Amino acid sequence: MSVLLELIREALRNLARHKLRSLLTTLGIVFGVASVLTMVAIGEGARRAILAQIQELGIRNIIINAVKPPEKENLKDEQQRRWKLEYGLTFDDADQIRKTLPLVEEVLPVRDAERWIWFLSRRINAKVRGVTPSYFASLRLRPFLGRTLDAEDGAERRRVCVVRASLLNDAKYVGDPLKLDLKIGSEYYRVVGVLPDIEFQSPNRTILRIDERAQEVYIPFETIASRFGLSEIKAKSGSFEATRVELHQIVCRAAKVEDVMTAARGVSAILQALHKNKDYEITVPLELLEQQQRTQQVFNIVLPIIAGISLLVGGIGILNIMLASITERTREIGVRRAIGATRNDITSQFLIETITLATIGGLLGLLAGIAGVFVLRGVTQWQVVITTWSLVVSMLVSCLTGIVFGIYPARRAAAMDPIRALRHE
């Protein structure tokens, strides 16, 4: 152990004699390790963010959304085109799924209503969604204040709602949120719960049919069906369009994760039989999760290749500098051999020097990479994650680079003829 420490001290003394050259030699390792660490942090952050969003959708869920088909596919005559457009999911769809597929333990209907929301004289841009109590548990929506909707709210057609925290900010409300009454359409609804201000990100907003510009206000499904009806009329530029959509979304929840894909195929078969026009789309979060994992596997293959190229450049730099150093220190090698140093001693001396140089480069690379990650997060607001394994692997790879590219110079130094080395000027 004492011999190893002495070799390390000797290596540091030799490197300190040419500080600038040693620093320039390590730059390849520094940039290689820093770039690898930054890439891993960005990739891990993106992976966790996407997986968290998919998990929020529920890996046992199958989400079906109503889609407005092209007019030529869903309207039979000019009169229908002019007066009412019917499309999307129906109560019969939900009943058929519930009755036909035992693998599906819950079928949750969702209906949206286009209504203005007011607080005092302030109009709030929000989407009104009619949901059942189980909807919150299925999509992991947990209030930090108050409660979610319950069965009695729906049974009694109560005018209550659950909102997002950011909606209160939009309304500039500073009192007790549970005493707030929002005017939805022409009626007032009491806020009974507030959800955290954590917004779904793309593509999850698209999957859940959540407007990028709007907040979500959740009211009992029975209330929205009885008070707002099933038809919507839009007036624009002197004309109007009447649409009838019974359900805008159905969330099916499988009993087990293993049954999700089988249940999804069953849902697809039922809807194909009931809908001549494809006025719906099916999203399976578990399938999205598997796709993301496959993408991550590709990333895990590409990253070591890029890291290998970066460290290869750094290793070649170390190799060249060490060969030049051997030429400069030929007489020193001869003196050491003359006073009894063996070839293994010379090999160990230069190999330890190379590993020390690579280790210093690796440490500097870690510092540069960590600093770069924090700067990147501050500038771009991306989610980045520095993992312990990436730090350990980066250091191990930098040390391995020193070993691989230090063996040849060390062996070349040890193979010198002591007599010729002493005569070298």
C-alpha positions in Angstrom: 0.0 0.0 0.0 2.9 2.4 0.9 4.5 1.6 -2.5 1.3 2.5 -4.3 1.0 5.8 -2.4 4.6 6.6 -3.2 3.9 5.9 -6.9 0.9 8.1 -6.9 2.9 10.9 -5.2 5.6 10.5 -7.8 3.0 10.6 -10.6 1.6 13.9 -9.2 5.0 15.4 -9.0 5.8 14.5 -12.6 2.4 15.9 -13.8 3.0 19.1 -11.8 6.2 19.8 -13.6 4.2 20.5 -16.8 0.9 21.8 -15.4 -0.4 23.3 -18.7 0.5 20.2 -20.7 -1.2 18.0 -18.1 -4.3 20.1 -18.1 -4.6 20.1 -21.9 -4.1 16.4 -21.9 -7.0 15.9 -19.6 -9.4 18.1 -21.6 -10.4 15.1 -23.8 -11.4 13.1 -20.7 -13.0 16.2 -19.1 -15.2 16.9 -22.1 -16.0 13.3 -22.6 -17.1 12.6 -19.0 -19.0 16.0 -18.8 -20.9 15.4 -22.0 -21.8 11.8 -21.0 -23.0 12.9 -17.5 -25.1 15.7 -19.0 -26.6 13.5 -21.6 -27.5 10.8 -19.0 -29.0 13.5 -16.7 -31.2 14.9 -19.6 -32.2 11.4 -20.7 -33.0 10.2 -17.2 -35.0 13.4 -16.4 -37.0 13.1 -19.6 -37.6 9.4 -19.0 -38.8 10.0 -15.5 -41.0 12.8 -16.6 -42.7 10.8 -19.3 -43.1 7.7 -17.1 -44.6 9.8 -14.4 -47.1 11.3 -16.8 -48.0 7.9 -18.2 -48.4 6.6 -14.6 -50.8 9.4 -13.9 -53.0 8.1 -16.7 -53.0 4.7 -14.9 -51.4 1.7 -16.4 -54.6 -0.3 -15.9 -56.7 2.2 -17.8 -58.0 2.2 -21.3 -59.0 5.7 -22.4 -61.5 6.1 -25.2 -62.2 9.6 -26.7 -64.9 10.8 -29.0 -63.6 12.2 -32.3 -65.5 14.3 -34.7 -65.3 12.6 -38.1 -65.2 14.4 -41.4 -68.7 15.7 -42.4 -68.9 13.5 -45.5 -68.5 10.4 -43.4 -71.0 11.0 -40.7 -73.8 13.1 -42.3 -76.4 11.5 -44.6 -78.1 14.4 -46.1 -78.1 18.2 -46.4 -80.6 18.7 -43.7 -78.5 16.8 -41.1 -75.5 18.8 -42.1 -77.5 22.0 -41.5 -79.2 21.2 -38.2 -77.6 18.6 -36.0 -74.4 16.5 -36.0 -74.4 13.3 -33.9 -71.2 11.5 -33.3 -69.0 10.1 -30.6 -69.4 7.7 -27.7 -72.8 6.6 -26.3 -74.3 5.2 -23.1 -74.8 2.0 -25.0 -71.1 1.8 -25.7 -70.4 2.0 -22.0 -73.1 -0.6 -21.2 -71.8 -3.1 -23.8 -68.3 -2.8 -22.5 -69.5 -3.3 -18.9 -71.6 -6.3 -19.8 -69.4 -8.0 -22.3 -65.9 -7.7 -20.9 -65.4 -9.3 -17.4 -61.8 -8.2 -17.5 -62.9 -4.6 -17.1 -63.8 -3.8 -13.5 -64.9 -0.2 -14.0 -66.3 1.8 -16.9 -66.3 5.5 -16.2 -68.3 7.9 -18.4 -67.1 11.5 -18.9 -69.1 14.3 -20.5 -67.9 17.8 -21.3 -70.0 21.0 -21.4 -69.1 24.2 -23.1 -70.1 26.8 -20.6 -68.7 30.1 -19.6 -67.4 30.2 -16.0 -67.6 33.5 -14.0 -66.4 34.7 -10.7 -67.9 38.1 -9.9 -67.2 40.0 -13.1 -64.2 38.0 -14.1 -64.6 35.3 -16.8 -62.4 32.3 -16.4 -61.2 30.1 -19.2 -61.9 26.5 -18.1 -63.3 23.2 -19.3 -66.3 21.8 -17.5 -66.1 18.0 -17.1 -68.9 15.8 -15.7 -67.3 12.8 -14.0 -68.1 10.0 -11.6 -66.4 9.7 -8.1 -64.1 6.9 -9.3 -62.6 9.1 -12.0 -60.4 10.8 -9.5 -58.9 7.6 -8.2 -58.4 6.1 -11.6 -56.4 9.1 -12.8 -54.7 9.7 -9.4 -56.3 13.1 -8.8 -56.0 13.8 -5.1 -57.2 17.1 -3.6 -54.9 18.9 -1.1 -57.9 20.8 0.2 -61.4 19.6 0.7 -62.7 16.4 -1.0 -63.5 15.0 -4.4 -67.0 14.2 -5.6 -69.0 11.4 -4.0 -72.0 9.3 -4.9 -74.4 11.5 -3.0 -73.4 14.5 -5.1 -74.5 12.7 -8.3 -77.6 11.1 -6.8 -78.9 14.4 -5.6 -77.7 16.3 -8.7 -75.8 18.7 -6.4 -74.2 21.8 -7.8 -70.7 21.2 -6.5 -67.4 21.2 -8.2 -63.7 20.4 -7.8 -61.2 22.8 -9.3 -57.4 23.2 -9.9 -55.4 25.5 -7.7 -54.4 27.7 -10.7 -58.0 28.4 -11.4 -58.2 30.2 -8.0 -55.2 32.3 -9.1 -57.0 33.1 -12.4 -60.0 34.2 -10.4 -57.7 36.2 -8.0 -59.6 34.7 -5.1 -57.9 35.1 -1.7 -60.5 33.7 0.7 -61.4 30.2 1.7 -61.7 28.2 -1.5 -64.3 25.9 0.0 -66.6 29.0 0.4 -66.2 30.0 -3.3 -69.2 29.8 -5.6 -68.4 29.7 -9.4 -71.0 30.6 -11.9 -71.1 27.9 -14.6 -73.5 28.9 -17.3 -76.4 30.5 -15.5 -76.0 28.5 -12.2 -73.7 28.7 -9.2 -71.6 25.8 -8.1 -69.9 25.5 -4.7 -66.2 24.4 -4.7 -65.8 21.4 -2.5 -62.2 20.4 -3.3 -59.0 21.8 -4.8 -56.6 19.7 -6.8 -52.8 20.4 -6.8 -51.6 22.7 -9.6 -49.9 19.9 -11.5 -50.9 20.0 -15.1 -50.9 17.1 -17.5 -48.2 17.5 -20.2 -48.3 16.6 -23.9 -49.2 14.0 -25.1 -51.3 13.4 -22.1 -53.4 16.5 -22.5 -54.3 15.3 -26.0 -55.2 11.8 -24.6 -57.4 13.3 -21.9 -58.9 16.0 -24.2 -57.7 18.8 -21.9 -57.4 22.2 -23.5 -53.8 23.6 -23.3 -55.3 27.0 -22.4 -58.0 25.9 -20.0 -58.3 24.8 -16.4 -60.5 21.8 -15.5 -63.6 22.1 -13.4 -65.1 18.8 -12.4 -68.8 18.4 -11.5 -71.0 15.3 -10.9 -71.7 13.4 -14.1 -75.5 13.2 -13.2 -75.6 17.0 -12.7 -74.0 17.8 -16.1 -76.3 15.3 -17.9 -79.5 16.6 -16.3 -78.8 20.3 -16.2 -76.9 20.9 -19.4 -78.5 18.1 -21.6 -76.8 16.2 -24.4 -76.8 18.8 -27.2 -74.6 21.8 -27.7 -75.4 24.8 -30.0 -72.6 27.0 -31.3 -73.4 30.3 -33.0 -70.7 31.8 -35.2 -70.9 34.5 -38.0 -74.7 34.4 -38.4 -74.8 30.6 -38.5 -75.0 27.9 -35.9 -74.1 24.2 -35.5 -75.9 21.8 -33.2 -74.1 18.8 -32.0 -75.2 15.8 -29.9 -72.5 13.8 -28.1 -73.6 11.6 -25.3 -70.2 10.8 -23.9 -66.9 12.6 -24.8 -64.8 10.0 -23.0 -65.0 6.6 -21.4 -62.3 5.4 -19.0 -62.1 1.6 -18.7 -60.1 0.1 -15.8 -58.9 -3.5 -16.1 -58.9 -5.7 -13.1 -55.2 -6.6 -13.5 -52.2 -5.2 -15.4 -51.9 -8.5 -17.2 -55.4 -8.1 -18.6 -55.0 -4.6 -20.0 -54.0 -5.5 -23.6 -56.6 -8.3 -23.9 -59.3 -5.9 -22.5 -58.2 -3.2 -25.0 -58.6 -5.6 -27.9 -62.1 -6.5 -26.6 -63.0 -2.8 -26.3 -61.8 -2.2 -29.9 -63.9 -5.1 -31.2 -67.1 -3.8 -29.5 -66.7 -0.3 -30.7 -66.0 -1.4 -34.3 -69.2 -3.3 -34.2 -71.2 -0.4 -32.8 -69.7 2.5 -34.8 -69.8 2.4 -38.6 -67.7 5.6 -38.7 -64.6 5.7 -36.6 -65.7 8.6 -34.4 -63.5 7.4 -31.5 -59.9 6.7 -30.6 -58.5 4.3 -28.1 -55.4 5.0 -26.0 -53.7 2.4 -23.7 -51.2 4.0 -21.3 -49.6 0.6 -20.7 -48.8 0.4 -24.4 -47.3 3.9 -24.2 -45.2 2.8 -21.3 -43.9 -0.2 -23.2 -43.1 2.1 -26.2 -41.2 4.4 -23.9 -39.2 1.6 -22.5 -38.3 0.4 -26.0 -37.2 3.9 -26.8 -35.1 4.0 -23.7 -33.4 0.8 -24.6 -32.3 2.3 -27.9 -31.0 5.4 -26.0 -29.1 3.1 -23.7 -27.3 1.6 -26.7 -26.6 4.8 -28.4 -25.3 6.6 -25.3 -22.3 4.3 -24.7 -21.3 4.6 -28.3 -21.2 8.4 -28.1 -19.4 8.2 -24.8 -16.9 5.7 -26.2 -16.1 8.1 -29.1 -15.6 11.0 -26.8 -13.4 9.1 -24.4 -11.5 7.5 -27.4 -10.4 11.0 -28.4 -9.3 11.7 -24.8 -7.5 8.5 -24.6 -5.6 9.1 -27.8 -4.5 12.5 -26.4 -3.2 10.8 -23.3 -1.4 8.2 -25.4 0.4 10.8 -27.5 1.4 12.9 -24.5 2.7 9.9 -22.6 4.8 8.8 -25.6 6.3 12.2 -25.8 6.9 12.2 -22.0 8.8 8.9 -22.3 11.1 10.4 -25.0 11.8 13.4 -22.7 12.5 11.1 -19.7 14.6 8.5 -21.4 17.7 9.3 -19.3 15.6 9.1 -16.1 14.4 5.7 -17.1 18.0 4.6 -17.7 19.1 5.8 -14.3 16.2 4.0 -12.5 17.1 0.8 -14.3 20.8 1.2 -13.5 20.1 1.5 -9.8 18.0 -1.7 -9.7 14.5 -0.8 -10.9 12.9 -3.7 -12.8 10.8 -3.5 -15.9 7.7 -4.1 -13.8 8.7 -1.0 -11.7 9.0 1.2 -14.8 5.7 -0.2 -16.1 3.9 0.5 -12.8 5.4 4.0 -12.6 4.1 5.1 -16.0 0.8 3.2 -15.8 0.0 4.8 -12.4 0.9 8.2 -13.9 -1.5 7.7 -16.8 -4.3 6.5 -14.5 -3.7 9.5 -12.2 -4.0 11.8 -15.2 -7.2 10.1 -16.4 -8.7 10.2 -12.9 -8.0 13.9 -12.5 -9.6 14.4 -15.9 -12.6 12.3 -14.7 -13.0 14.3 -11.6 -12.9 17.6 -13.5 -15.3 16.2 -16.0 -17.7 15.3 -13.2 -17.5 18.8 -11.8 -18.0 20.3 -15.2 -20.9 18.0 -16.0 -22.7 18.7 -12.7 -22.3 22.4 -13.2 -23.5 22.1 -16.8 -26.6 20.2 -15.7 -27.6 22.9 -13.2 -27.0 25.6 -15.7 -29.1 23.7 -18.3 -31.9 23.2 -15.8 -31.9 26.9 -14.9 -31.9 28.1 -18.5 -34.3 25.6 -20.1 -36.4 24.5 -17.0 -36.0 20.9 -18.2 -36.2 18.1 -15.7 -32.7 16.6 -15.3 -31.6 13.9 -12.9 -28.1 13.1 -11.8 -28.0 9.5 -10.8 -25.4 7.8 -8.5 -24.7 5.1 -11.1 -23.8 7.7 -13.8 -21.2 9.3 -11.5 -19.7 5.9 -10.6 -19.7 4.7 -14.2 -18.2 7.9 -15.5 -15.3 7.6 -13.0 -14.7 3.9 -13.7 -14.7 4.6 -17.5 -12.2 7.4 -17.2 -9.9 5.2 -15.1 -10.3 2.4 -17.6 -9.4 4.8 -20.4 -6.2 5.6 -18.5 -5.4 1.9 -18.1 -6.1 1.0 -21.8 -4.2 3.9 -23.3 -1.4 3.8 -20.7 -0.4 0.2 -21.1 1.5 0.7 -24.4 3.6 3.7 -23.3 4.4 2.0 -20.0 5.5 -1.2 -21.7 7.5 0.8 -24.2 9.3 2.6 -21.4 10.0 -0.7 -19.6 11.4 -2.3 -22.8 14.2 0.4 -23.2 17.8 -0.8 -23.1 19.2 0.7 -19.9 22.6 1.4 -21.5 21.2 3.2 -24.5 18.8 5.1 -22.2 21.8 6.3 -20.1 23.6 7.5 -23.2 20.5 9.4 -24.4 21.0 13.2 -24.5 
